[in-house]
């Protein structure tokens, strides 16, 4: 094809038809430019299709991750509510003169409060991979990009409040460890991790329930736990639901 166009130009020059030669050369340049533009358009279209395909793959992965994280958060909220409920019931036994102690019932109540701490540990593999690899720009939804960018910082504030709640819990637990009989406690609750022989020390009298500082620490734990739910977990659940809605809206 190139040789064909070259022969035409040479023929025009031989015939001294310079004006036609210039017009022909200009036309040839225009055709070349058009060809380049078409090639660029095709290349851009291919890249756009690849980007759209990658975006859909990321959206589906994000949806699975955040739906899982929503369930994890619901489980943690339920656990935290259980801790609060058991703490309030334990608070009914505190006072200057504790009577009618049912040792096993109180031991089980203590398990309900102090055995498991509320910790929200979401899956973040997809989010971190998207941000760390610079693929956040692949997502066309500006609201979704901003929500994902702010996701990690939001978790940090939740973690700080969780740490505060766990610290309050540990302070209350220390009263029992110092003034109670943890070995007998394990025997009463039939702990699956250990089957201890009976303790030779006296039964738990739960005298720490008569300690005003313990009562204060217990209710500070209750308030901090409720604050964790209302001020941190509930807004986080709304944020997750918003992200899920944005993802679903962008999935084709």
C-alpha positions as CSV (number, residue, x, y, z in Angstrom):
1,X,0.0,0.0,0.0
2,X,2.9,2.4,0.8
3,X,4.6,1.6,-2.5
4,X,1.3,2.2,-4.3
5,X,1.0,5.8,-2.8
6,X,4.6,6.5,-3.5
7,X,4.2,5.6,-7.2
8,X,1.3,8.0,-7.5
9,X,3.3,10.8,-6.0
10,X,6.3,10.1,-8.2
11,X,4.1,10.0,-11.3
12,X,2.5,13.4,-10.4
13,X,6.0,14.9,-9.9
14,X,7.1,13.6,-13.3
15,X,4.1,15.2,-14.9
16,X,4.9,18.5,-13.1
17,X,1.5,18.5,-11.6
18,X,2.8,20.0,-8.4
19,X,-0.5,21.4,-7.2
20,X,-2.2,18.1,-7.5
21,X,0.8,16.5,-5.8
22,X,0.4,18.8,-2.8
23,X,-3.4,18.1,-2.6
24,X,-2.7,14.4,-2.8
25,X,0.0,14.6,-0.1
26,X,-2.3,16.6,2.1
27,X,-5.1,14.0,1.6
28,X,-2.7,11.3,2.4
29,X,-1.7,13.0,5.6
30,X,-5.3,13.4,6.6
31,X,-5.9,9.7,5.9
32,X,-3.0,8.8,8.1
33,X,-4.2,11.1,10.9
34,X,-7.7,9.6,10.6
35,X,-6.2,6.2,10.8
36,X,-4.3,7.1,14.0
37,X,-7.4,8.6,15.6
38,X,-9.4,5.5,14.8
39,X,-6.7,3.3,16.3
40,X,-6.6,5.5,19.4
41,X,-10.3,5.4,19.7
42,X,-10.3,1.6,19.5
43,X,-7.5,1.4,22.0
44,X,-9.3,3.7,24.4
45,X,-12.5,1.7,24.0
46,X,-10.7,-1.5,24.8
47,X,-9.1,0.1,27.9
48,X,-12.5,1.4,28.9
49,X,-14.0,-2.1,28.6
50,X,-11.2,-3.6,30.6
51,X,-11.6,-0.9,33.3
52,X,-15.4,-1.5,33.5
53,X,-14.8,-5.3,33.8
54,X,-12.3,-4.7,36.6
55,X,-14.7,-2.3,38.3
56,X,-17.4,-4.9,38.3
57,X,-15.1,-7.5,39.7
58,X,-14.0,-5.2,42.5
59,X,-17.6,-4.2,43.3
60,X,-18.7,-7.9,43.6
61,X,-15.7,-8.5,45.9
62,X,-16.5,-5.4,48.0
63,X,-20.1,-6.4,48.3
64,X,-19.3,-9.9,49.7
65,X,-16.8,-8.3,52.1
66,X,-19.1,-5.7,53.5
67,X,-22.1,-8.0,53.8
68,X,-19.9,-10.3,55.8
69,X,-18.7,-7.3,57.9
70,X,-22.3,-6.3,58.5
71,X,-23.0,-9.7,60.0
72,X,-19.8,-9.6,62.1
73,X,-20.9,-6.2,63.5
74,X,-24.4,-7.5,64.3
75,X,-22.8,-10.4,66.2
76,X,-20.6,-8.0,68.2
77,X,-23.5,-5.7,69.0
78,X,-25.5,-8.7,70.3
79,X,-22.5,-9.8,72.4
80,X,-22.2,-6.3,73.8
81,X,-25.9,-6.2,74.6
82,X,-25.5,-9.5,76.5
83,X,-22.6,-8.1,78.5
84,X,-24.7,-5.1,79.4
85,X,-27.7,-7.2,80.4
86,X,-25.6,-9.5,82.6
87,X,-23.9,-6.5,84.2
88,X,-27.2,-4.9,85.1
89,X,-28.4,-8.2,86.7
90,X,-25.1,-8.5,88.6
91,X,-25.6,-4.9,89.8
92,X,-28.8,-6.1,91.6
93,X,-26.5,-8.0,94.0
94,X,-24.2,-5.1,94.9
95,X,-24.6,-3.2,98.2
96,X,-23.3,-2.8,101.8
97,X,-24.7,-6.2,102.9
98,X,-25.0,-8.9,100.3
99,X,-27.4,-11.7,101.1
100,X,-29.1,-14.6,99.4
101,X,-26.0,-15.4,97.3
102,X,-26.5,-18.2,94.8
103,X,-22.9,-19.1,94.1
104,X,-23.3,-20.9,90.8
105,X,-25.7,-18.3,89.4
106,X,-23.3,-15.5,90.2
107,X,-20.4,-17.4,88.7
108,X,-22.4,-17.8,85.5
109,X,-23.3,-14.2,85.5
110,X,-19.6,-13.3,85.8
111,X,-18.9,-15.5,82.8
112,X,-21.6,-13.6,80.9
113,X,-19.8,-10.3,81.6
114,X,-16.1,-11.0,81.6
115,X,-15.3,-14.0,79.5
116,X,-15.6,-12.5,76.0
117,X,-14.7,-9.0,75.1
118,X,-16.4,-7.0,72.4
119,X,-14.1,-6.6,69.4
120,X,-15.1,-5.8,65.9
121,X,-12.6,-7.3,63.5
122,X,-13.9,-6.8,60.0
123,X,-12.5,-8.4,56.9
124,X,-10.5,-5.7,55.0
125,X,-8.6,-7.7,52.4
126,X,-10.5,-6.2,49.4
127,X,-10.6,-2.6,50.6
128,X,-6.9,-2.6,51.5
129,X,-5.9,-4.2,48.2
130,X,-7.9,-1.6,46.3
131,X,-6.4,1.3,48.2
132,X,-2.8,0.0,48.4
133,X,-2.7,-0.9,44.7
134,X,-4.1,2.4,43.6
135,X,-7.2,0.8,42.1
136,X,-9.6,3.1,44.0
137,X,-9.7,5.3,40.8
138,X,-11.2,2.3,38.9
139,X,-14.4,2.8,40.9
140,X,-16.5,5.4,39.0
141,X,-18.7,6.3,41.9
142,X,-17.3,9.3,43.8
143,X,-19.4,8.7,46.9
144,X,-18.2,5.1,47.1
145,X,-14.6,6.1,46.7
146,X,-14.9,8.6,49.6
147,X,-16.7,6.1,51.8
148,X,-14.0,3.5,51.2
149,X,-11.3,6.1,51.8
150,X,-12.8,7.0,55.2
151,X,-13.5,3.4,56.2
152,X,-10.2,2.7,58.0
153,X,-10.2,6.0,60.0
154,X,-13.7,5.2,61.2
155,X,-12.6,1.8,62.5
156,X,-9.8,3.4,64.5
157,X,-12.2,5.5,66.6
158,X,-14.3,2.4,67.2
159,X,-11.2,0.5,68.3
160,X,-10.3,3.2,70.9
161,X,-13.7,3.0,72.5
162,X,-13.5,-0.8,72.5
163,X,-10.2,-0.6,74.3
164,X,-11.7,1.7,76.9
165,X,-14.6,-0.8,77.5
166,X,-12.2,-3.7,77.8
167,X,-10.1,-1.7,80.4
168,X,-13.3,-1.1,82.5
169,X,-14.2,-4.8,82.2
170,X,-10.7,-5.9,83.3
171,X,-10.8,-3.6,86.4
172,X,-14.1,-5.2,87.5
173,X,-12.7,-8.7,86.8
174,X,-9.7,-8.0,89.0
175,X,-12.0,-7.6,92.0
176,X,-13.2,-11.1,91.6
177,X,-9.7,-12.5,91.0
178,X,-8.3,-10.8,94.1
179,X,-11.3,-11.5,96.4
180,X,-12.9,-14.6,94.9
181,X,-11.9,-18.2,94.2
182,X,-11.4,-18.5,90.5
183,X,-10.6,-22.3,90.7
184,X,-14.0,-22.9,92.4
185,X,-15.6,-20.7,89.8
186,X,-14.3,-22.8,87.0
187,X,-15.6,-25.9,88.7
188,X,-19.0,-24.4,89.1
189,X,-19.5,-23.3,85.5
190,X,-18.1,-26.5,84.0
191,X,-15.6,-24.6,81.9
192,X,-14.9,-26.6,78.7
193,X,-11.2,-25.5,78.7
194,X,-10.4,-27.0,82.1
195,X,-11.9,-29.6,84.5
196,X,-10.3,-28.6,87.8
197,X,-10.5,-30.7,91.0
198,X,-12.4,-29.0,93.8
199,X,-10.7,-26.2,95.6
200,X,-9.7,-26.6,99.3
201,X,-10.5,-22.9,99.9
202,X,-13.9,-21.8,101.2
203,X,-16.8,-21.1,98.8
204,X,-16.9,-17.8,97.1
205,X,-18.7,-15.3,99.3
206,X,-18.6,-12.6,96.7
207,X,-17.6,-10.0,99.3
208,X,-16.4,-7.7,96.5
209,X,-20.1,-7.1,95.7
210,X,-20.1,-5.0,99.0
211,X,-17.3,-2.9,97.7
212,X,-18.5,0.5,96.5
213,X,-15.6,0.9,94.1
214,X,-16.6,-2.4,92.4
215,X,-20.1,-1.1,92.0
216,X,-18.9,2.1,90.4
217,X,-16.5,0.3,88.1
218,X,-19.3,-2.1,87.1
219,X,-21.7,0.8,86.2
220,X,-18.9,2.7,84.4
221,X,-18.5,-0.5,82.3
222,X,-22.2,-0.6,81.6
223,X,-22.3,3.1,80.5
224,X,-19.1,2.7,78.4
225,X,-20.6,-0.4,76.7
226,X,-23.9,1.3,75.9
227,X,-21.9,4.3,74.6
228,X,-20.0,1.9,72.4
229,X,-23.2,0.6,70.9
230,X,-25.0,4.0,70.5
231,X,-22.2,6.3,69.5
232,X,-19.9,3.9,67.6
233,X,-21.5,0.6,66.6
234,X,-24.8,1.9,65.4
235,X,-23.3,4.7,63.2
236,X,-20.8,2.2,61.9
237,X,-23.7,-0.1,60.9
238,X,-25.4,2.7,59.1
239,X,-22.1,3.4,57.2
240,X,-21.8,-0.2,56.2
241,X,-25.4,-0.3,55.0
242,X,-24.7,2.9,53.0
243,X,-21.6,1.4,51.4
244,X,-23.5,-1.8,50.5
245,X,-26.3,0.3,48.9
246,X,-23.8,2.3,46.8
247,X,-22.1,-1.0,45.7
248,X,-25.4,-2.6,44.7
249,X,-26.4,0.5,42.8
250,X,-23.1,0.4,40.7
251,X,-23.2,-3.3,40.0
252,X,-24.5,-4.0,36.5
